[in-house]
Amino acid sequence: MDFTLLVFSLLPVVAASHKVDLPREVVFKMGDRRELTCSMRSCPGELTFVWSSLEDKPLFVDVENKPTESVLIFENVTRNHENTVVCTATCGMETKQAKTAIKVYSFPRNPVISGNDALILGEENILTCEVSHVYPSEYLEVELLQGDTVLQTKEGELGGDGLLITHKFRPSSEDDGNGVTCRASLNMNHIESDGMTRETTGLLSVLSAPHNVRVSGFAAVSLGSGFTLTCEAAGSPELAFTWTALKPDGQRVEMGKHRELFVQNVSLTDAGVYRCEVSNRLGSQTADVSVVVKAPPMDTIIEARPQTVLNEGESISIYCKSNGVPVELKVLRLTVDGRETELKTSVGAETTFTLDSVKLSDSGLYVCEAFNEYGRQRATLKLTVENHLLEVALQPYGVTVAERGSSHALSCQASGCPQPTFSWRRFENLPTRGLTKTSGFLSQLFFDPVELEDEGTYICEVTCGSVAVSKHTKMKLFSFPSSPVLESSGPSLEGEKVRLICSVRDVFPADLFNIIWMDGEEELFSPERADFSSRLQNLTSGLSFALKAKHNDRLFSCKVLLEMDGVPAAHAIKTSSTALSLHYPPRGTRITVSPQVDLKEGESVSISCLSDSVPVGRVVLRRVVDAIETELKANEGAETSVILPSVELGDSGLYVCEAFNQYGSHQESVQVIVKAPPRNTTVEVLPSSEVQEGQNVTICCNSVSFPPPAVVLRKLDSGPVIHSPDGVFQLINLTPNDTGLYQVNVTNDLGYETEIFLINVKEKRFESTPSWNHFVTPAVCLGSALALLCIIVYLWRESKKGSYDITKCNPDTV
C-alpha cells in the first residue's frame, strides 16, 4: 500500500459543526400542559431527533417532530416527569447531544389556620398552620405572625408533602378579635413571583367559662306573696341559665331556664335553697340563695314509734313535728284522767320523747302543741300499754348438720318479754364446749371450730318472771374436708397396663361414704362401704385396665358421695378426674405458605411448619436447592415459622418441614417459586460499536429475571423488529445506512427494561487484501456458533435455578 495514501486515509474528516439548542434547566408546575423544544437550525440536510432519559424511568410524554426541531409535550405535569433528558440530533453523519434537567413543583393551596376560633381564656392553647401538597417541600418556608410580630418560623424537609407549625399560646381578653397570619413561601428558582408566596389571616376568638356568678333578690317572704330572683354572670360563648330548688328532703326541682325567676302565691313548700347554674360549652358555675317563708304553725302531727299499743317493758319514742316560720316553741304533755303532765319543751321544728321500758301507768293521751307569734296548733295521740306473752324460737330446730372444723351457731330468740333470761345445756348432761353470747332478746351458742365430740342434743331455756319456755335441737356432724386424690401410673403406649388409685382422707362417718368409678358419664363399679367408726378414717379404691387407642384423652373420674340427710349438695359430692394420655410419634405434619407459593420478588411471605405428636418434640424448617439443604429455623415444640419480608430470586426452592420425637419423625414439603421483572440489563456490541462497512457485529443482551424474558431489537428511526430467545443478535454485512441508535427491550410477564446504544458504520476507503477474507470469515462464523452454543447451555442451567441471566458474549469467539 502506498504510504502517502495511508497517511491521508487516517486524517480526520473536516465537517461543519452544528449546535443543538435546548435549555439547561426548566421548572414546570404540576397539572400544567408544557412543552420542551430541541432544535438544530444549521443542518442543511436530513435531520433526526431521539429523546432519551439519563434516569432509569420512562419519559411519560408525547413527541412531535418537525423539520428543524422536536417537541416533548407534557399534557398533565406530574412528579413522574421530573427527570434529566437528552436530546440527540443527527445531521447526516454528525450526531450532537444536549441535556436538560426537568424540575417539577406544586404549591396549589393557601395555608390553613386552625385553633384560632376557640381559644380558652387563661389556658395554654395550640395555634396551628398547615401547608399541604407542596413539592419539593425542602424549599418551603412558613411563618406564623401576629400583626408584625413573628411568632414562629419553620422550614420544610426533603421528602415531605407539606409543613405543619404548632404554636403554644395563652390568650388574654385583649387578644379577642386580633388577627393572626400564616405566610408560606416556596423559595425555588424559575417560579413566577405571584406563585412563590401564599398567606392566610384568621381572627382570634377568646372564650371563657362562666364566672362572677351571683344572685340578687328578696330572701324572706310572707306566706301567699311572691318573690323575684335575678342571676348575673360573665362568660363567652352565650350563657345558659337554669334555676333549681333544693328541697330539705334532698329533692331537686327545676324551676326555669331564664336569667330571672319569679314565684307567685308562695307556700311553705317554696321555702329552701334556690340555685342558679350558669353554663356554656366550656363549663359551669353556680350560686345559691336561701328563701324563708314566714307562717304560723301548720301540719302539726304526733306519732308513736314503733306503735301505739305496746307490751309492758317495751320501748317507745313519741315524735312531735310542726311547720312554721319563724321556728316555733313545742310542748309535749301527757293527759290522764283530766290531769296534764308536761313531759318536754323545745324550740325548733320537731321534738322527741323516749320511754325505754313502758309501764301500765304510761297509758294515756299525749298532746303536741306548737305556737309562734302568728298563732298555735295542737295534735293528740292515745297510747295503750298491755301485759306481755312469752314465746321462744330456736334456729335451727329439730335436726341440724354441721361440718367438722367449720363455724356453727344455734340461735334462741324470745318475744313477748322485755327482759328475758337465757340458759343452754346438753340433753345427755354432757359438758357444753360452745361459747354463749346473749344480747337483748337473742342468745346464741357458737362452736368455732366444731369437733366430733360436739355431736348431740342441745336445749335452750328462756325465763320471763315466773314463766319458763324451752326448745331443743339435735346436732349431727360430718367430715369431708377435701376432694379425693386420683393418681395414675403415668402416660403409656398402646397395650400397656394402667392403674388408677383414688384416696380420700379424714372422713366421718365412714359407713355413709360411697366411692364410684366413672368412665366419662358411664358408671363402672363401686367398692364395698367401710364400717362405722367414731373416729376419722381414710378410704382408698383402685382401678386397673389395659390401655387402648380408644382410651386416649378419655376422662376417668373417682366420685365420692356422702349419703347423709341435711348435707348440702356442694359438700356431699366431690370428684377428681384425669385424662389418659396415649403417646405416639409425629403425624399430620403440614407446611403452609402465606399468601401463596407463587411470589413476586420483594413480596413478603410467611412459611409455617406444624405437627402433632405426644410428647411434643422438635420441628425443623429447611430449604433444599440443587440437593443442598439449608436449615432455616428449628424449635422445641409443635410448630415453627419463618418470615421473609422481601423475597429474592435465590429464595426459590423446595421447603421441607420435619418433626421429631423419641418415637420417630414425619415430614412434608412444598415448592416455592419467586418471580422478578427484568433488571440490571446491559448491552455489549462485539467486536465494537464502531465498525467498517461490510463487517458483522454480535449484540449481546445481559439481564436477570424469572420467568425468562423475550428480547427484542429494533433501530429507533427505522427498520424491522428482531426477536431473540437468548438475547444474542447478529447483524451481517453492515453498511453506513445501519449507523444509528438501537433499542433493546427485555420483557416478561412482570415488566420490562430497555437499553439504547449507538452503532457507527464507517464507509470503506480501500479494499482489504483478499487473502485476509478467506481466513477471517470462517473464523467469525465458527466463533459465533460456539458463542451461541455456550449461551443456550447457560440459559438451560439458569432456568433450573428460578432466574434468567443471559451470558456475556466472548469477544474472542466473534
C-alpha positions in Angstrom: 0.0 0.0 0.0 1.2 3.5 -0.9 2.4 5.3 2.3 1.0 8.7 1.3 -2.4 7.2 0.6 -2.3 5.5 4.1 -1.5 8.8 5.8 -4.3 10.7 4.1 -6.8 7.9 5.0 -6.0 8.3 8.7 -6.6 12.1 8.7 -9.9 13.2 10.3 -12.7 14.4 8.0 -13.4 18.1 8.4 -17.1 18.8 8.6 -19.3 21.7 9.6 -20.1 21.7 13.4 -23.8 22.0 14.3 -25.3 23.1 17.6 -28.3 21.6 19.5 -30.5 24.3 21.1 -32.0 23.0 24.5 -32.4 24.9 27.8 -30.2 23.7 30.6 -33.0 23.6 33.2 -36.8 24.0 33.1 -39.3 24.2 36.0 -42.9 23.0 35.4 -45.9 23.4 37.6 -47.8 20.2 38.4 -51.0 19.9 36.5 -50.0 22.3 33.7 -49.5 21.5 30.0 -46.0 22.3 29.0 -43.7 21.8 26.0 -39.9 21.3 25.7 -38.3 22.1 22.3 -35.0 20.7 21.0 -33.8 22.3 17.7 -30.8 22.3 15.3 -31.4 25.0 12.7 -28.0 24.9 11.0 -28.4 21.4 9.4 -28.8 21.6 5.6 -29.8 18.0 5.1 -32.0 15.4 6.7 -32.3 15.9 10.5 -33.4 13.2 13.0 -34.1 13.6 16.8 -34.0 11.0 19.5 -35.1 11.7 23.1 -33.7 9.6 26.0 -33.6 9.6 29.8 -30.4 9.6 31.9 -32.5 8.2 34.8 -33.9 4.7 35.0 -37.6 5.5 34.1 -39.8 6.3 31.1 -40.4 9.8 29.8 -44.2 9.7 30.0 -44.5 12.3 27.2 -45.7 12.7 23.6 -43.2 13.6 20.9 -43.9 15.9 17.9 -41.1 16.1 15.3 -40.8 19.0 12.9 -38.1 19.6 10.1 -35.7 21.5 12.4 -37.0 20.8 15.9 -38.5 18.1 18.1 -41.1 19.0 20.9 -41.8 17.0 24.1 -45.4 17.5 25.1 -46.3 17.2 28.8 -50.1 17.0 28.9 -50.5 17.0 32.7 -47.3 17.6 34.5 -46.7 15.2 37.5 -43.8 14.2 39.7 -43.1 11.4 37.3 -41.9 13.9 34.7 -39.0 15.1 37.0 -36.0 13.7 35.0 -32.8 14.5 33.2 -33.4 14.1 29.4 -31.1 14.0 26.5 -31.9 15.2 23.0 -29.7 13.5 20.3 -29.8 15.2 16.9 -28.3 13.5 13.9 -27.4 15.7 10.8 -26.0 13.4 8.1 -23.1 11.6 9.7 -22.7 14.0 12.6 -24.6 13.4 15.9 -24.9 16.1 18.6 -26.4 15.9 22.1 -27.8 18.3 24.7 -29.3 17.6 28.1 -31.7 19.5 30.4 -32.9 19.0 33.9 -36.7 19.0 34.3 -37.9 20.0 37.8 -41.5 20.0 39.0 -43.2 22.0 41.7 -46.6 22.1 43.4 -47.9 24.9 45.5 -51.7 24.7 44.9 -53.3 25.9 48.2 -53.2 28.7 50.7 -52.1 27.8 54.3 -54.9 26.6 56.7 -55.0 28.2 60.2 -56.8 26.3 62.9 -57.3 26.7 66.7 -57.8 30.5 66.4 -61.6 30.5 66.7 -61.9 28.7 70.0 -59.2 29.9 72.4 -59.7 29.3 76.1 -59.1 32.3 78.3 -56.0 31.9 80.6 -55.2 28.4 79.3 -52.5 27.2 77.0 -54.0 26.8 73.5 -52.4 25.5 70.3 -52.4 27.6 67.1 -51.7 25.5 64.0 -50.8 26.5 60.4 -50.8 23.7 57.8 -49.4 23.9 54.3 -50.1 20.8 52.2 -49.4 19.3 48.8 -46.2 21.3 48.4 -43.4 19.9 46.3 -40.4 20.0 46.7 -41.0 20.7 50.3 -37.3 21.3 51.2 -37.7 24.8 49.5 -40.7 25.7 51.7 -40.6 28.3 54.5 -43.6 29.0 56.7 -44.0 32.0 59.2 -46.7 32.5 61.8 -47.3 36.2 62.6 -49.5 38.2 65.0 -49.5 41.7 63.5 -45.9 42.4 62.6 -44.5 40.1 65.2 -43.2 36.7 64.0 -44.4 34.0 66.4 -42.7 31.0 64.8 -40.8 30.1 61.6 -40.2 26.6 60.2 -38.6 25.2 57.0 -39.6 22.1 55.1 -37.7 18.9 54.8 -36.6 16.7 51.9 -39.2 14.1 51.0 -42.1 15.8 52.8 -45.6 16.7 51.4 -46.1 19.9 53.3 -45.4 21.6 56.7 -47.3 22.0 60.0 -46.5 24.7 62.5 -47.8 24.5 66.1 -47.6 27.4 68.5 -48.5 27.4 72.2 -50.5 30.5 73.0 -52.1 31.7 76.3 -54.5 34.4 75.3 -55.8 37.3 77.4 -59.1 39.1 76.9 -57.3 41.8 74.9 -56.4 39.3 72.2 -60.1 38.7 71.3 -60.7 39.9 67.7 -57.0 40.4 66.8 -55.6 38.8 63.6 -53.0 36.0 63.1 -51.4 35.4 59.7 -49.7 32.3 58.3 -47.3 33.1 55.4 -45.8 30.3 53.2 -43.0 30.8 50.6 -41.6 28.4 48.1 -38.1 29.7 47.6 -37.3 27.9 44.3 -35.7 29.4 41.2 -37.6 29.9 37.9 -41.0 30.2 39.7 -43.3 33.0 38.9 -43.2 35.7 41.6 -47.0 35.5 42.2 -46.8 31.8 42.8 -43.9 31.9 45.4 -45.8 33.2 48.4 -49.3 32.4 49.8 -50.8 33.6 53.1 -54.0 33.3 55.2 -55.2 35.5 58.0 -57.7 34.5 60.7 -59.2 36.3 63.7 -58.6 35.3 67.3 -61.7 34.3 69.3 -61.2 34.1 73.1 -63.7 32.0 75.0 -64.2 31.6 78.8 -66.3 29.5 81.2 -69.0 31.3 83.3 -67.6 33.4 86.2 -68.6 36.1 88.8 -72.0 34.4 89.2 -74.2 36.0 91.9 -78.0 36.1 92.8 -79.9 39.2 93.9 -83.5 39.5 95.2 -85.6 39.1 98.4 -84.7 36.2 100.7 -87.6 36.4 103.2 -91.3 36.5 102.1 -94.7 36.1 103.7 -97.0 33.1 103.0 -99.1 33.8 99.9 -97.0 36.6 98.5 -94.4 36.4 95.6 -90.7 37.0 95.0 -88.2 37.5 92.2 -84.6 36.3 92.0 -82.1 37.6 89.4 -78.9 35.7 88.3 -75.9 37.7 86.9 -72.7 36.2 85.4 -69.9 36.9 82.8 -68.5 34.5 80.1 -68.4 33.6 76.4 -69.8 32.0 74.3 -73.5 32.5 75.1 -74.6 31.6 78.6 -77.5 29.4 79.6 -79.3 29.8 82.9 -81.0 27.0 85.0 -82.9 27.5 88.3 -83.2 24.6 90.7 -85.0 24.4 94.1 -83.1 22.3 96.6 -85.7 20.8 99.0 -84.9 19.8 102.6 -85.6 16.2 101.8 -82.9 16.2 99.1 -85.3 16.5 96.2 -84.2 18.8 93.3 -86.9 20.6 91.3 -86.1 22.6 88.1 -87.8 26.0 88.2 -86.9 27.8 84.9 -84.3 28.5 82.1 -84.2 32.3 82.3 -82.0 34.9 83.9 -84.9 35.9 86.3 -87.0 33.6 88.4 -90.5 34.8 89.6 -92.6 32.7 92.1 -96.2 33.7 92.9 -98.5 32.7 95.8 -95.7 31.4 98.0 -96.4 28.3 100.2 -94.3 26.7 102.9 -93.0 24.2 100.4 -91.5 27.1 98.4 -89.0 27.7 101.3 -85.5 26.4 100.8 -82.3 27.0 98.8 -82.6 28.2 95.2 -79.6 27.5 92.9 -78.7 29.4 89.7 -76.5 27.3 87.4 -74.8 29.3 84.6 -73.2 27.2 81.8 -71.8 27.2 78.3 -69.8 24.6 76.5 -66.6 25.5 78.4 -68.0 24.8 81.9 -70.5 25.9 84.5 -70.7 27.8 87.8 -73.5 28.0 90.5 -74.7 30.5 93.1 -77.2 29.7 95.9 -79.6 31.9 97.9 -81.9 30.8 100.8 -85.6 31.8 100.7 -87.5 31.9 104.0 -91.4 31.8 104.1 -93.0 33.4 107.2 -96.1 31.5 108.5 -98.0 30.3 111.7 -97.6 26.6 112.8 -99.2 24.2 110.4 -99.4 20.4 109.7 -98.7 19.7 113.4 -98.5 15.9 114.0 -97.7 13.5 116.8 -96.6 9.9 116.2 -95.6 6.9 118.3 -92.8 4.6 117.1 -93.0 1.7 116.6 -96.7 1.7 117.5 -99.5 3.0 119.9 -100.3 -0.4 121.5 -97.4 -1.9 123.5 -96.5 -4.7 125.9 -95.1 -3.9 129.2 -91.3 -3.4 129.2 -91.1 -2.4 125.5 -89.5 0.8 124.3 -91.3 3.7 122.5 -90.5 7.1 121.0 -93.1 9.8 120.8 -92.4 12.2 117.9 -93.8 15.8 117.6 -93.5 17.9 114.4 -94.9 21.1 113.0 -94.2 23.5 110.1 -94.0 27.3 110.7 -91.7 30.3 110.2 -90.2 31.6 112.4 -89.2 28.5 114.4 -91.9 27.8 116.9 -92.0 26.5 120.5 -93.2 23.0 121.0 -94.6 21.5 124.2 -95.3 17.7 124.8 -97.8 16.8 127.5 -99.4 13.7 129.0 -103.1 13.8 130.0 -104.5 11.2 132.3 -108.0 11.5 134.0 -108.1 15.2 133.1 -104.7 16.0 134.6 -101.9 17.2 132.3 -98.2 16.5 132.9 -95.6 18.4 130.9 -93.0 15.9 129.5 -90.8 18.1 127.3 -90.4 21.6 125.9 -88.2 22.5 123.0 -87.6 25.2 120.4 -87.5 24.0 116.8 -89.4 22.2 114.1 -89.6 18.9 116.0 -89.0 17.1 119.3 -88.9 13.5 120.5 -89.7 11.9 123.9 -88.5 8.3 124.6 -89.6 5.6 127.2 -87.1 2.8 127.4 -89.4 0.4 129.3 -93.1 1.2 129.3 -95.4 0.5 132.3 -99.1 0.2 132.5 -99.2 3.7 134.1 -97.7 5.1 130.8 -101.0 4.6 129.1 -102.9 7.9 128.3 -103.5 10.8 125.9 -100.3 12.5 124.6 -100.6 16.2 123.3 -98.2 18.0 121.0 -98.8 21.8 120.9 -96.8 24.3 118.6 -97.0 28.1 118.6 -95.2 31.2 117.4 -96.1 34.9 117.1 -98.5 34.2 114.2 -100.6 31.5 116.0 -100.8 28.0 117.6 -101.8 24.4 116.7 -102.1 21.0 118.6 -102.3 17.3 117.8 -103.1 14.3 120.2 -102.2 10.6 120.4 -103.6 7.7 122.6 -101.1 5.2 123.9 -102.1 1.8 125.4 -99.7 -0.5 127.4 -100.6 -4.2 127.8 -99.2 -7.3 129.6 -96.7 -9.4 127.5 -96.8 -13.2 126.4 -93.5 -15.1 126.3 -92.6 -17.0 123.1 -89.4 -18.9 122.2 -87.9 -19.8 118.7 -84.8 -22.0 118.3 -82.9 -22.0 115.0 -82.2 -24.4 113.5 -84.9 -26.5 115.1 -85.2 -30.3 115.2 -82.0 -31.6 113.5 -79.0 -29.5 112.3 -76.0 -30.8 110.3 -72.5 -29.2 110.8 -69.2 -29.9 109.2 -66.2 -30.7 111.4 -63.8 -27.8 111.5 -66.4 -25.2 110.5 -68.1 -22.5 112.5 -71.7 -23.3 113.6 -74.2 -21.4 115.8 -77.5 -22.2 117.5 -79.8 -19.1 117.9 -82.5 -18.8 120.6 -84.9 -15.8 120.3 -87.5 -14.7 122.9 -90.5 -12.5 122.3 -93.3 -11.1 124.5 -90.9 -10.3 127.3 -89.0 -7.1 127.8 -86.1 -8.7 129.8 -85.8 -12.5 129.1 -83.2 -14.8 130.8 -81.5 -17.5 128.7 -79.7 -20.8 129.6 -78.1 -23.6 127.5 -77.5 -27.3 128.3 -77.0 -30.7 126.7 -79.7 -33.4 126.9 -77.2 -36.1 127.9 -75.9 -33.9 130.8 -72.5 -33.7 128.9 -70.4 -30.6 129.2 -71.1 -27.9 126.6 -68.0 -26.7 124.7 -69.7 -23.8 122.8 -69.4 -20.1 123.6 -72.6 -18.3 124.7 -73.4 -14.8 123.6 -76.7 -13.1 124.8 -77.9 -9.7 123.7 -81.5 -8.4 124.4 -84.0 -10.9 123.1 -81.4 -13.2 121.4 -78.9 -15.7 122.8 -76.5 -17.7 120.6 -74.3 -20.8 121.2 -71.2 -20.7 119.0 -68.9 -23.6 118.0 -65.7 -22.5 116.4 -64.5 -24.9 115.3 -67.0 -27.8 115.5 -65.4 -31.1 116.7 -66.7 -34.7 116.7 -67.4 -34.6 120.4 -69.8 -31.7 119.9 -72.4 -34.1 118.3 -75.6 -34.3 120.5 -78.9 -32.7 121.5 -78.9 -29.1 122.8 -81.6 -27.3 124.9 -82.3 -23.5 125.1 -84.5 -22.4 128.1 -85.9 -18.9 128.5 -87.4 -17.4 131.7 -89.5 -14.3 132.0 -90.6 -13.7 135.6 -92.3 -17.0 136.6 -92.8 -18.2 133.0 -90.2 -20.6 131.5 -90.2 -22.0 128.0 -87.6 -24.4 126.4 -86.8 -25.7 122.9 -84.2 -28.4 121.7 -82.4 -29.4 118.5 -80.1 -32.3 117.6 -76.7 -31.5 116.0 -75.1 -34.2 113.6 -71.6 -33.9 112.3 -69.7 -35.0 109.2 -66.2 -34.6 107.9 -65.4 -34.4 104.2 -62.6 -31.8 104.1 -61.0 -32.4 100.7 -61.6 -33.8 97.3 -60.4 -37.3 96.5 -56.8 -37.6 95.2 -56.6 -39.5 91.9 -53.2 -40.9 91.0 -52.2 -42.6 87.7 -49.2 -44.8 86.7 -48.4 -42.2 84.0 -48.6 -42.0 80.2 -48.2 -45.2 78.2 -48.1 -46.7 74.8 -51.0 -48.7 73.4 -51.4 -52.2 75.1 -49.6 -51.3 78.4 -51.4 -51.7 81.7 -52.6 -48.6 83.6 -53.6 -48.4 87.3 -55.6 -45.6 88.9 -55.7 -45.1 92.7 -58.4 -43.0 94.4 -58.0 -41.9 98.0 -59.9 -39.6 100.3 -58.7 -38.6 103.8 -60.3 -37.8 107.2 -63.9 -38.7 106.5 -66.8 -39.2 109.1 -69.0 -41.2 109.4 -67.2 -43.7 107.1 -70.2 -46.0 106.7 -72.1 -43.3 104.9 -69.4 -42.7 102.2 -69.6 -44.4 98.8 -66.8 -44.4 96.1 -67.9 -44.7 92.4 -65.5 -45.1 89.4 -66.7 -43.3 86.2 -65.6 -43.6 82.5 -66.8 -40.3 81.1 -70.6 -40.5 82.1 -70.6 -44.3 82.4 -70.5 -45.7 85.9 -68.0 -48.6 86.2 -68.3 -50.0 89.7 -68.5 -49.1 93.4 -66.4 -50.9 96.1 -68.0 -52.1 99.4 -68.6 -49.5 102.1 -66.5 -49.2 105.3 -67.8 -50.0 108.8 -68.9 -47.3 111.2 -66.3 -45.7 113.4 -66.4 -42.9 115.9 -63.1 -41.6 114.5 -61.9 -40.1 111.3 -60.9 -42.6 108.6 -59.1 -42.7 105.2 -60.8 -44.5 102.2 -58.9 -46.0 99.2 -60.1 -47.7 95.9 -58.1 -48.9 92.8 -58.9 -49.4 89.1 -56.6 -51.4 86.6 -57.0 -52.0 82.8 -55.0 -52.3 79.6 -54.6 -49.0 77.6 -56.1 -49.0 74.2 -56.3 -46.3 71.4 -59.9 -45.5 72.3 -58.8 -44.5 75.8 -56.6 -41.6 74.5 -57.9 -38.3 76.1 -60.7 -40.3 77.8 -61.7 -38.8 81.2 -61.7 -41.2 84.1 -63.3 -40.0 87.4 -63.4 -41.0 91.0 -66.7 -39.7 92.6 -67.1 -39.8 96.4 -70.6 -39.4 97.8 -71.7 -38.7 101.4 -75.2 -40.1 101.7 -76.3 -38.1 104.8 -79.6 -36.1 105.1 -79.1 -32.4 105.6 -75.7 -32.1 103.9 -75.6 -29.5 101.1 -75.1 -30.9 97.7 -71.9 -28.9 97.2 -70.4 -30.7 100.3 -71.9 -34.1 99.7 -70.3 -34.9 96.3 -66.6 -34.4 95.4 -64.9 -35.7 92.3 -61.4 -35.9 90.9 -60.7 -36.7 87.2 -57.8 -37.5 85.0 -57.4 -37.7 81.2 -55.3 -40.7 80.0 -52.5 -39.8 77.6 -51.5 -42.1 74.8 -48.1 -41.4 73.3 -47.4 -41.5 69.6 -44.8 -40.4 67.0 -45.2 -37.2 64.9 -48.2 -37.2 62.4 -50.3 -34.8 60.5 -47.2 -32.7 59.6 -48.0 -29.9 57.3 -46.3 -26.8 55.8 -48.2 -23.7 54.8 -47.1 -20.7 52.7 -48.9 -17.4 53.1 -50.1 -15.7 51.0 -49.1 -18.1 48.2 -46.3 -20.2 46.8 -46.0 -18.3 43.5 -44.4 -14.9 44.6 -43.0 -11.8 43.1 -39.6 -10.5 44.1 -39.9 -8.1 47.0 -43.1 -9.5 48.4 -43.4 -10.8 52.0 -44.1 -14.5 52.7 -44.6 -16.5 55.9 -43.8 -20.2 55.9 -45.2 -22.2 58.8 -44.5 -25.7 59.9 -46.9 -27.6 62.3 -47.0 -31.2 63.5 -48.9 -33.3 66.0 -47.0 -35.7 68.4 -47.1 -36.8 72.1 -44.9 -35.9 73.7 -44.2 -32.7 71.7 -40.7 -33.0 70.2 -38.8 -30.8 67.8 -39.7 -29.3 64.4 -37.2 -28.2 61.7 -37.8 -26.0 58.6 -35.3 -26.4 55.7 -34.8 -25.1 52.2 -33.4 -27.5 49.5 -31.8 -26.1 46.3 -29.8 -28.3 43.9 -29.8 -31.1 46.6 -28.2 -28.7 49.1 -30.1 -28.3 52.4 -30.1 -25.1 54.4 -31.7 -25.2 57.9 -33.9 -22.0 58.3 -35.3 -22.5 61.8 -35.7 -25.2 64.4 -38.0 -25.1 67.5 -38.7 -27.3 70.5 -42.4 -27.6 70.2 -45.2 -28.4 67.8 -44.6 -25.6 65.3 -42.2 -23.1 63.9 -42.3 -20.4 61.3 -40.1 -18.0 59.3 -41.0 -14.7 57.6 -39.1 -13.5 54.6 -40.0 -9.8 54.4 -38.7 -9.3 50.9 -38.1 -12.4 48.8 -35.4 -12.7 46.2 -34.9 -15.0 43.2 -32.5 -17.0 45.4 -35.3 -17.8 47.8 -36.9 -20.2 45.3 -36.6 -23.9 46.2 -38.2 -26.8 48.0 -39.1 -26.1 51.6 -39.2 -29.1 53.9 -40.9 -29.3 57.4 -39.8 -32.3 59.5 -40.9 -33.2 63.1 -39.2 -35.5 65.6 -39.8 -37.1 69.0 -38.4 -40.2 70.7 -40.8 -42.4 68.7 -40.0 -41.3 65.2 -40.2 -38.5 62.6 -42.5 -37.2 59.8 -42.0 -34.6 57.1 -43.9 -32.6 54.5 -42.6 -30.3 51.7 -43.8 -27.5 49.3 -42.1 -25.8 46.2 -41.8 -22.0 46.4 -41.2 -20.0 43.2 -40.1 -16.4 43.1 -40.6 -14.3 40.0 -39.0 -10.9 39.1 -39.1 -8.5 36.2 -36.0 -7.8 34.1 -33.3 -5.8 35.8 -29.6 -5.0 35.5 -29.9 -5.1 31.7 -26.6 -4.4 29.9 -25.8 -4.4 26.1 -22.4 -5.3 24.6 -21.6 -4.9 20.9 -18.8 -7.1 19.7 -16.2 -6.6 18.4 -17.0 -2.9 18.7 -19.8 -0.3 18.3 -17.7 1.4 15.6 -17.0 -1.0 12.6 -16.1 -0.8 9.0 -18.6 -1.2 6.1 -19.2 -4.8 5.3 -18.3 -6.2 8.8 -20.6 -8.2 11.1 -21.4 -7.4 14.7 -22.8 -9.5 17.6 -25.1 -7.7 20.1 -25.2 -9.5 23.5 -28.0 -8.5 25.9 -27.5 -9.5 29.6 -30.4 -9.4 32.1 -31.6 -11.0 35.3 -35.3 -12.2 35.6 -37.7 -15.0 36.0 -39.6 -16.3 34.1 -37.1 -16.0 31.1 -37.8 -12.8 29.1 -38.4 -12.1 25.5 -35.7 -9.9 23.9 -36.5 -7.6 21.0 -34.0 -5.4 19.0 -35.0 -2.5 16.8 -33.4 0.5 15.1 -35.1 3.6 16.6 -35.6 5.6 13.3 -36.4 2.7 11.0 -36.0 -1.0 10.5 -37.8 -4.2 11.4 -38.2 -5.6 15.0 -35.9 -8.6 15.6 -36.7 -11.2 18.3 -34.1 -13.4 20.0 -34.8 -16.2 22.5 -31.3 -15.9 24.0 -30.5 -12.2 23.8 -27.9 -12.6 21.0 -28.4 -10.8 17.7 -26.2 -11.0 14.6 -26.0 -8.0 12.2 -24.4 -9.2 8.9 -22.6 -7.1 6.3 -23.2 -3.7 7.8 -23.5 -0.6 5.6 -23.3 3.1 6.5 -27.2 3.1 6.4 -27.0 0.9 9.5 -25.5 3.7 11.6 -27.9 5.0 14.3 -29.4 4.4 17.7 -30.7 0.9 18.6 -33.1 -0.1 21.4 -33.2 -3.5 23.2 -36.4 -4.3 25.0 -36.3 -7.1 27.6 -39.8 -8.2 28.7 -41.5 -10.9 30.8 -44.9 -11.2 32.5 -43.9 -8.9 35.3 -42.3 -6.0 33.5 -39.7 -4.8 31.0 -36.5 -2.8 30.7 -34.9 -1.1 27.7 -31.4 -0.1 26.8 -30.4 2.3 23.9 -27.0 2.2 22.2 -25.2 3.6 19.1 -23.7 1.7 16.2 -21.4 3.6 13.8 -20.5 2.0 10.5 -17.6 3.7 8.6 -17.5 3.7 4.9 -14.6 1.8 3.3 -11.8 3.8 1.9 -10.0 0.9 0.2 -10.3 -2.8 -0.3 -8.7 -5.2 2.1 -6.3 -7.9 0.8 -8.4 -10.8 -0.5 -6.3 -13.3 1.4 -7.4 -12.0 4.8 -11.2 -12.5 4.0 -10.5 -16.2 3.3 -9.3 -16.6 6.9 -11.4 -14.1 8.9 -14.9 -15.0 7.6 -14.7 -18.7 8.6 -13.2 -17.7 11.9 -16.1 -15.3 12.6 -18.7 -17.9 11.7 -17.1 -20.6 13.8 -16.8 -18.2 16.8 -20.4 -17.1 16.5 -21.6 -20.8 16.5 -19.5 -21.6 19.6 -20.8 -18.5 21.4 -24.4 -19.4 20.6 -23.9 -22.9 21.9 -22.5 -21.6 25.2 -25.4 -19.2 25.6 -28.0 -21.9 25.1 -26.3 -24.2 27.7 -26.1 -21.4 30.2 -29.7 -20.4 29.8 -30.8 -24.0 30.3 -28.9 -24.2 33.6 -30.1 -20.8 34.8 -33.8 -21.7 34.2 -33.3 -24.6 36.6 -32.4 -22.1 39.4 -35.5 -20.0 39.1 -33.7 -17.0 37.5 -32.6 -15.9 34.0 -29.2 -14.4 33.3 -28.2 -14.0 29.6 -24.5 -14.8 29.4 -22.0 -12.3 28.1 -20.5 -12.8 24.7 -16.8 -13.7 24.4 -15.1 -11.3 22.1 -12.6 -14.0 21.1 -15.4 -16.1 19.6 -16.8 -13.4 17.4 
